[in-house]
Every structure is written in structure tokens, then in C-alpha cells.
Amino acid sequence: MDITIHNTFLPHTDADAALTFYRDTLGFEVRNDVGYNGMRWLTVGPANQPGTSIVLHPPAAEPGITDDERRTILELIAKGSYGAITLATDDLDGLFERLQASGADVVQEPTAQPYGVRDCAFRDPTGNLIRINERH
């Protein structure tokens, strides 16, 4: 059986800021940009991995949730406690410098973790945690 990760979803609260971060700062290609009822869904991903994408979606568009649940989700997003993703690169220090120079919100500088990886962490413009592991 061959199973791959095709899409993963992260919320965004500002489509233009998310697009700038994922396209211009991380260097991902834009695969789709869909608007509907004043909301936007952005699909981005690394150019060398056409089968793997991140869909950045408006959290208010979730069907079947109450207004109270929507407020709770937006509160968690604002705290940076809702969405997260881990990426990997061969050049952790170079990517860290590029992200830091862009003004991205640094959570952790490159660090050797006791569990065997070297990584850093940022928050995207929405507050989603992005950990970046160094590939060996």
C-alpha cells in the first residue's frame, strides 16, 4: 500500500499576509487561490514536491460550528495554540536567517533538541507554529 500526504490544512486570518509569508518568505509556489463569499483559500507547496500541499483556509468557513465555537477557534488562533506544522530543510541556518530578516515572529533559534533533532520555530502571520527541522 502506498499512502502519501496530499494536503494539510492551516487557518489564516489574513490571506494576503499568509500569501506573502508562504510564497515570498518560505519560497512555496502558489497552486490555487480561490475566493468565495469574501473569503479566500490558498493552496501552496514546495516546487519540488508537487504532490504535497498546504491549504490555508479561513477558519470562519468551517461548516457546522456554532458562533461560540468559532470565537473559541479564533481565540486559540490568536494565542498561537491552534495550528502547527513541521517542515524540514538541508540548510536550517540559512532558512532561519532568511525568515528572521523577513521580520517573521521567531519562537526559537536553531537548537539541538535532546530528542535528536536540530530545529527552529516561527509563527506565521496568523500565529500558526512552524517548526523547521534540519535534515541530516
Buried (B, 14 or more C-beta within 10 A) or exposed (E): EEEEEEEEBBBBBEBEEBBEBBBEBBEBBEBEEEEEEEBBBBBBBBEEEEEEBBBBBBBBBEEEBEEEEBEEBBEBBEEBEBBEBEBEBEEBEEBBEBBBEEEBBEEBEBEEEEEEBBBBBBBBBBBBBBBBBBEE
